[in-house]
Amino acid sequence: MQYTSHPGKRSTQNPVDYESSVYQKGLSYQRPPFTFKPLEWESLAAERMSADSKGYVLGSAGTGETANKNRAAFARWSIIPRRLVKTEGLPDLSVNVLGQKLPCPIACAPVGVQRIFNPDGEMAAAAAAAKENVPYIMSTASSTSIEDVAKASGDGVRWFQLYWPPNEKSDITISMLERAQKAGFSALFVTLDTYILGWRPSDMDNGYNPFLRSDQIGVAIGLTDPVFRDHFERKHGKSVDEDMGAAVAEWTHTVFPGLSHSFEDIKFLQQHWKGPIVLKGIQSVEDAKKCVEIGVQGIVVSNHGGRQSDGGVSSLGMLPRIVDAVGDKIDVLFDSGIRCGADIAKALALGAKMCLIGRPYIYGLALGGEEGVSHVLKSLLGDLELTLHLAGIRSSSPEHLNRSVLVKEDDLF
């Protein structure tokens, strides 16, 4: 499928209207093509995936303890509904984040290698996100070029995620940043916890690493980068296209170099990126304070959905501690473990300005391409809006959605 800009097709439908449209079609005995049960998206998507792609997206690091903690943490908080709260309409979901007012408090998290889930991959996901007015964060590990994803996104809000090459290859980093800025990506998300792939048993059982194969899955940005291509040809005496296997291996080692950068290195990115910079993977109060000191605009409290290291703390568990320390000085975003509207509400109430959605929209991609991603995004937003409305919460802003609406379930007994 060819994806081009479709600015006239942006959704103006309120998320709750999606529910109404389903019931209206039901009067003619029509059933929707996708389930609305969020915990069934995973199992249904898995039925359509190969063993390799299923292991990649469903799998977690080690025993899965970190991933399980992420999910369990949400049940430890409960929303206290209020009654007879007079409202003039449905809750306002708009949010001010990274210096911009956006219509909803969610974004599509950066997920790579999307063509292993659906042939249209990132193109379909970016187009769906733009249609639903949800920011799309493009992964460095995408299976589509920066320029093609921008074309599919059209006039949608799009942000770029960086897997950061080592300092001795800074010209390649600059090239990626320049390409992203030229293509209309307005914020930079720098992933801090994946300078080497974690211990992932599901992938190892399948002997599957999508970044080592002689195709563009996961390495499209590198294979289309003029600076990397020039480096490779000068080093090997042949073009990327003439030795794809070597080129793929070299690019993978470039973006997953095995060693971490330092906080001091962020100055380099600040010199070469004109918009907001967000550091993704923060899990400690100490690191959050350092992020404020070096002057970045945002952080994502995230443990990569439990995919990178085992035995770690839950992201939701750390969120309020980090918000208390720096939430008035920097935009705090959240990801890891969200599966439904109530999860989003709880993370926002604990101080997150925005939540990133990861695995769920990939399940939608596997189930139905662009339409499947749109379904997941609309479902999550509709669920969120009605969750707030039925709890007497007027908006998703901190004025109305904050810790006063939550209680720790254990404290009730």
C-alpha positions as CSV (number, residue, x, y, z in Angstrom):
1,M,0.0,0.0,0.0
2,Q,1.2,3.5,-0.8
3,Y,1.0,6.0,2.0
4,T,0.9,9.7,1.4
5,S,-0.2,12.7,3.4
6,H,-3.9,12.9,4.0
7,P,-4.4,16.0,6.2
8,G,-8.1,16.1,5.3
9,K,-8.8,12.7,6.8
10,R,-7.9,13.6,10.4
11,S,-10.4,12.3,12.9
12,T,-12.7,14.8,14.4
13,Q,-14.7,12.2,16.2
14,N,-14.9,12.2,20.0
15,P,-13.4,8.9,21.3
16,V,-16.7,8.0,23.0
17,D,-18.5,8.4,19.6
18,Y,-16.6,5.3,18.5
19,E,-18.6,3.3,21.0
20,S,-21.9,4.8,19.7
21,S,-21.0,4.0,16.1
22,V,-20.5,0.3,17.0
23,Y,-23.9,0.1,18.7
24,Q,-25.6,1.8,15.7
25,K,-24.1,-0.7,13.3
26,G,-25.2,-3.4,15.7
27,L,-28.8,-2.4,15.0
28,S,-28.1,-3.8,11.5
29,Y,-26.5,-6.9,13.0
30,Q,-23.0,-5.8,12.2
31,R,-20.2,-6.8,14.5
32,P,-16.9,-4.9,14.7
33,P,-13.9,-6.5,13.0
34,F,-11.7,-6.2,16.2
35,T,-12.4,-7.0,19.8
36,F,-12.7,-4.2,22.3
37,K,-11.3,-6.4,25.1
38,P,-7.8,-5.0,25.6
39,L,-6.4,-8.1,27.3
40,E,-7.4,-10.2,24.3
41,W,-5.5,-8.1,21.7
42,E,-2.2,-9.9,22.6
43,S,-3.5,-13.4,22.2
44,L,-5.4,-12.7,19.0
45,A,-2.4,-10.9,17.5
46,A,-0.1,-13.8,18.5
47,E,-2.3,-16.1,16.4
48,R,-1.4,-14.1,13.3
49,M,2.3,-13.8,14.0
50,S,5.3,-16.0,13.1
51,A,7.2,-17.6,16.0
52,D,10.0,-15.0,15.5
53,S,7.8,-11.9,15.6
54,K,5.6,-13.3,18.4
55,G,8.7,-14.0,20.5
56,Y,10.1,-10.5,19.7
57,V,7.1,-8.4,20.8
58,L,5.6,-10.6,23.5
59,G,8.9,-11.6,25.1
60,S,10.5,-9.9,28.0
61,A,14.0,-10.0,29.7
62,G,14.9,-12.9,31.9
63,T,11.9,-14.5,33.7
64,G,9.6,-11.6,32.9
65,E,9.6,-10.4,36.5
66,T,10.0,-6.7,35.5
67,A,7.2,-6.9,32.9
68,N,5.0,-8.6,35.4
69,K,5.7,-6.0,38.1
70,N,4.7,-3.3,35.5
71,R,1.3,-4.8,35.1
72,A,0.7,-5.7,38.8
73,A,1.6,-2.1,39.9
74,F,-1.6,-0.7,38.3
75,A,-3.8,-2.9,40.4
76,R,-2.2,-1.5,43.6
77,W,-3.8,1.8,42.9
78,S,-7.6,2.3,42.7
79,I,-9.7,5.3,41.5
80,I,-12.2,6.7,44.0
81,P,-15.3,7.8,42.0
82,R,-17.2,10.9,43.1
83,R,-20.9,11.3,42.5
84,L,-23.3,14.2,41.7
85,V,-20.4,16.1,40.0
86,K,-22.2,18.3,37.5
87,T,-20.5,18.6,34.2
88,E,-21.2,20.3,30.9
89,G,-19.8,17.6,28.7
90,L,-17.4,14.7,28.5
91,P,-13.9,15.2,30.1
92,D,-11.3,17.3,28.2
93,L,-8.4,15.1,27.3
94,S,-6.1,17.8,25.9
95,V,-2.7,18.2,27.4
96,N,0.2,20.6,27.3
97,V,3.5,18.8,26.8
98,L,6.9,19.8,25.4
99,G,5.6,23.3,24.8
100,Q,2.7,22.2,22.7
101,K,-1.0,21.7,23.3
102,L,-2.2,18.3,22.1
103,P,-5.7,16.8,21.9
104,C,-5.0,13.7,24.0
105,P,-2.5,12.5,26.6
106,I,-1.1,9.5,24.8
107,A,1.5,8.9,22.1
108,C,2.7,5.9,20.2
109,A,5.9,4.7,21.8
110,P,8.9,4.0,19.6
111,V,8.8,0.4,18.5
112,G,11.1,-1.0,15.9
113,V,11.0,-3.6,13.1
114,Q,7.2,-3.1,12.6
115,R,7.2,-4.9,9.2
116,I,7.6,-8.2,11.0
117,F,4.1,-7.7,12.3
118,N,2.5,-6.3,9.2
119,P,3.9,-5.7,5.7
120,D,2.9,-2.0,5.9
121,G,4.7,-1.6,9.3
122,E,5.6,1.9,10.4
123,M,3.8,3.4,7.4
124,A,0.5,2.1,8.6
125,A,1.1,2.9,12.3
126,A,2.2,6.5,11.5
127,A,-0.8,7.1,9.2
128,A,-3.2,5.7,11.9
129,A,-1.6,7.9,14.6
130,A,-1.9,11.0,12.5
131,K,-5.6,10.1,11.7
132,E,-6.4,9.8,15.4
133,N,-4.4,12.9,16.4
134,V,-1.9,10.9,18.4
135,P,1.8,11.8,18.2
136,Y,3.9,9.0,16.7
137,I,7.4,8.4,17.9
138,M,9.6,6.8,15.2
139,S,12.2,4.3,16.3
140,T,15.8,4.3,15.0
141,A,15.2,0.6,14.6
142,S,12.4,1.1,12.1
143,S,12.0,-1.0,9.0
144,T,11.2,2.1,6.9
145,S,13.2,5.2,6.2
146,I,12.7,8.5,8.1
147,E,11.5,10.2,4.9
148,D,8.8,7.6,4.1
149,V,7.4,7.6,7.6
150,A,7.2,11.3,7.5
151,K,5.2,11.1,4.2
152,A,2.8,8.6,5.8
153,S,2.4,10.8,8.9
154,G,1.4,13.8,6.8
155,D,0.5,16.7,9.0
156,G,0.5,14.5,12.2
157,V,2.7,15.3,15.2
158,R,5.8,13.1,14.9
159,W,8.8,12.7,17.2
160,F,12.1,10.9,16.6
161,Q,13.7,8.3,18.9
162,L,17.4,7.9,18.8
163,Y,19.5,4.8,19.4
164,W,22.7,6.7,19.9
165,P,25.9,5.8,18.0
166,P,29.3,6.2,19.9
167,N,31.0,9.5,20.0
168,E,33.6,8.5,17.3
169,K,30.7,8.2,14.9
170,S,29.1,11.5,15.7
171,D,28.8,12.4,12.1
172,I,26.3,9.6,11.6
173,T,24.3,10.8,14.6
174,I,24.2,14.3,13.1
175,S,23.1,12.9,9.8
176,M,20.1,11.1,11.5
177,L,19.2,14.2,13.5
178,E,19.3,16.4,10.4
179,R,17.2,14.0,8.4
180,A,14.6,13.8,11.1
181,Q,14.4,17.6,11.5
182,K,14.1,18.1,7.8
183,A,11.3,15.6,7.7
184,G,9.3,17.4,10.3
185,F,10.1,15.4,13.5
186,S,9.7,18.1,16.2
187,A,11.1,16.4,19.4
188,L,13.9,14.0,20.1
189,F,13.5,11.0,22.4
190,V,16.8,9.5,23.4
191,T,16.6,5.9,24.7
192,L,19.1,5.4,27.5
193,D,18.6,1.7,28.4
194,T,19.3,-0.1,25.1
195,Y,23.0,0.5,24.1
196,I,23.0,-3.3,23.9
197,L,20.1,-5.7,23.6
198,G,19.1,-7.3,26.9
199,W,18.9,-11.0,27.8
200,R,15.8,-12.0,25.9
201,P,15.0,-15.7,26.2
202,S,12.2,-15.7,23.7
203,D,14.4,-14.3,20.9
204,M,17.3,-16.6,21.9
205,D,15.0,-19.7,21.8
206,N,14.1,-18.8,18.2
207,G,17.7,-17.8,17.4
208,Y,16.1,-14.6,16.1
209,N,17.8,-11.1,16.1
210,P,16.0,-8.9,13.5
211,F,19.0,-6.6,13.4
212,L,21.4,-9.1,12.0
213,R,19.5,-10.2,8.9
214,S,20.4,-9.1,5.3
215,D,17.2,-7.1,4.8
216,Q,15.9,-3.6,5.9
217,I,14.0,-4.9,8.9
218,G,15.2,-2.8,11.8
219,V,18.1,-1.2,9.8
220,A,16.3,0.9,7.2
221,I,17.4,4.2,8.6
222,G,21.0,3.1,8.4
223,L,20.9,1.6,5.0
224,T,19.3,4.9,3.7
225,D,21.7,7.2,5.5
226,P,24.1,8.9,3.2
227,V,26.9,9.4,5.8
228,F,26.7,5.7,6.9
229,R,26.7,4.6,3.3
230,D,29.8,6.7,2.5
231,H,31.6,5.4,5.6
232,F,30.9,1.8,4.6
233,E,32.0,2.2,1.1
234,R,35.3,3.9,2.0
235,K,36.0,1.2,4.7
236,H,35.1,-1.8,2.6
237,G,35.6,-0.7,-1.0
238,K,32.1,-1.7,-1.9
239,S,28.7,-0.2,-1.5
240,V,26.1,-1.2,1.1
241,D,24.0,-2.8,-1.7
242,E,26.9,-5.0,-2.8
243,D,27.5,-6.4,0.7
244,M,24.2,-6.1,2.6
245,G,25.2,-8.7,5.3
246,A,28.3,-6.7,6.3
247,A,26.4,-3.4,6.1
248,V,23.6,-4.7,8.4
249,A,26.0,-6.0,11.0
250,E,28.0,-2.7,10.9
251,W,24.9,-0.6,11.3
252,T,23.6,-2.7,14.2
253,H,26.9,-2.3,16.0
254,T,26.7,1.4,15.3
255,V,23.4,2.0,17.0
256,F,23.9,-0.7,19.7
257,P,27.6,-0.1,20.5
258,G,27.6,-2.0,23.8
259,L,28.6,0.9,25.9
260,S,26.6,3.8,27.4
261,H,27.0,7.5,26.8
262,S,27.3,9.9,29.7
263,F,25.2,12.9,30.9
264,E,28.0,15.1,29.7
265,D,27.4,13.8,26.1
266,I,23.9,15.3,26.1
267,K,25.4,18.7,25.3
268,F,26.3,17.3,21.8
269,L,22.7,16.5,21.1
270,Q,21.6,19.9,22.4
271,Q,24.0,21.5,19.9
272,H,22.5,19.6,17.0
273,W,18.8,19.4,17.8
274,K,16.6,22.5,17.7
275,G,13.5,21.2,19.5
276,P,12.7,19.6,22.8
277,I,14.9,16.7,24.0
278,V,13.4,13.9,26.1
279,L,15.5,11.2,27.8
280,K,13.7,7.8,27.9
281,G,14.5,5.1,30.4
282,I,14.7,7.0,33.7
283,Q,14.0,4.9,36.7
284,S,15.7,6.7,39.6
285,V,15.2,10.0,41.4
286,E,18.9,10.7,41.2
287,D,18.9,10.4,37.4
288,A,15.8,12.5,37.0
289,K,17.4,15.3,39.0
290,K,20.5,15.1,36.7
291,C,18.2,15.5,33.7
292,V,16.9,18.7,35.1
293,E,20.4,19.9,35.7
294,I,21.6,19.4,32.1
295,G,18.6,21.2,30.8
296,V,16.6,18.7,28.7
297,Q,12.9,19.3,28.4
298,G,11.4,15.9,29.4
299,I,12.0,12.4,30.6
300,V,10.1,9.2,30.2
301,V,9.8,7.0,33.3
302,S,10.2,3.7,31.6
303,N,11.9,0.3,31.9
304,H,11.4,-0.6,28.2
305,G,8.3,-2.6,29.1
306,G,10.5,-5.1,30.9
307,R,12.2,-6.0,27.7
308,Q,15.7,-4.9,28.6
309,S,16.6,-6.1,32.1
310,D,15.0,-8.4,34.7
311,G,14.4,-7.9,38.4
312,G,13.9,-4.2,38.1
313,V,11.4,-1.9,39.8
314,S,8.0,-1.2,38.2
315,S,7.8,2.0,36.3
316,L,4.5,3.0,37.9
317,G,6.0,2.4,41.3
318,M,8.8,4.8,40.6
319,L,6.6,7.4,38.9
320,P,5.3,9.3,42.0
321,R,8.8,9.5,43.6
322,I,10.2,11.0,40.4
323,V,7.3,13.4,39.9
324,D,7.7,14.6,43.5
325,A,11.4,15.3,42.9
326,V,11.3,17.0,39.5
327,G,7.7,17.2,38.2
328,D,7.5,21.0,38.6
329,K,10.8,21.5,36.7
330,I,10.5,19.1,33.7
331,D,7.9,17.3,31.7
332,V,7.5,13.7,33.1
333,L,6.1,11.2,30.6
334,F,5.4,7.5,31.4
335,D,5.5,4.1,29.7
336,S,5.7,0.4,30.5
337,G,2.7,-1.8,31.2
338,I,-0.3,0.3,30.0
339,R,-3.1,-1.8,28.6
340,C,-6.4,0.1,29.1
341,G,-7.9,3.5,29.8
342,A,-7.9,3.1,33.6
343,D,-4.1,2.4,33.4
344,I,-3.7,5.7,31.6
345,A,-5.8,7.5,34.1
346,K,-3.8,6.2,37.0
347,A,-0.5,7.1,35.5
348,L,-1.7,10.7,34.8
349,A,-3.1,10.9,38.3
350,L,0.3,10.0,39.7
351,G,1.8,12.9,37.8
352,A,2.7,11.8,34.3
353,K,1.9,14.5,31.7
354,M,1.5,11.9,28.9
355,C,1.6,8.1,28.5
356,L,3.3,6.2,25.7
357,I,1.5,3.2,24.3
358,G,3.7,0.4,23.1
359,R,2.7,-3.2,22.7
360,P,-1.1,-2.6,22.4
361,Y,-0.8,-0.6,19.1
362,I,1.6,-3.2,17.7
363,Y,-1.1,-5.9,18.4
364,G,-3.5,-3.7,16.5
365,L,-1.0,-3.5,13.7
366,A,-0.7,-7.3,13.5
367,L,-4.5,-7.7,13.6
368,G,-5.4,-5.2,10.9
369,G,-2.7,-2.8,9.8
370,E,-3.6,0.9,9.8
371,E,-7.2,0.1,10.7
372,G,-6.1,-2.1,13.6
373,V,-3.8,0.6,15.0
374,S,-6.7,3.2,14.7
375,H,-9.0,0.8,16.6
376,V,-6.6,0.4,19.5
377,L,-5.9,4.1,19.8
378,K,-9.6,5.0,19.6
379,S,-10.5,2.3,22.1
380,L,-7.9,3.4,24.7
381,L,-9.0,7.0,24.4
382,G,-12.7,6.1,24.6
383,D,-12.0,3.9,27.6
384,L,-10.0,6.7,29.3
385,E,-12.7,9.3,28.6
386,L,-15.5,7.2,30.1
387,T,-13.4,6.1,33.0
388,L,-12.9,9.8,34.0
389,H,-16.5,10.8,33.2
390,L,-18.0,8.0,35.3
391,A,-15.6,8.8,38.2
392,G,-16.7,12.5,38.2
393,I,-13.3,13.7,36.9
394,R,-13.8,16.7,34.6
395,S,-10.5,16.5,32.6
396,S,-7.2,14.7,32.4
397,S,-5.4,17.9,33.6
398,P,-3.6,17.8,37.0
399,E,-6.3,20.2,38.3
400,H,-8.9,17.4,38.2
401,L,-6.9,14.2,37.7
402,N,-4.3,13.9,40.5
403,R,-3.5,11.7,43.5
404,S,-6.6,12.9,45.4
405,V,-8.6,10.6,43.2
406,L,-6.5,7.5,44.0
407,V,-6.1,5.2,47.0
408,K,-3.7,2.4,47.5
409,E,-5.8,-0.7,47.5
410,D,-3.8,-2.3,50.3
411,D,-4.6,0.6,52.6
412,L,-8.3,-0.2,52.5
413,F,-7.8,-3.5,54.4
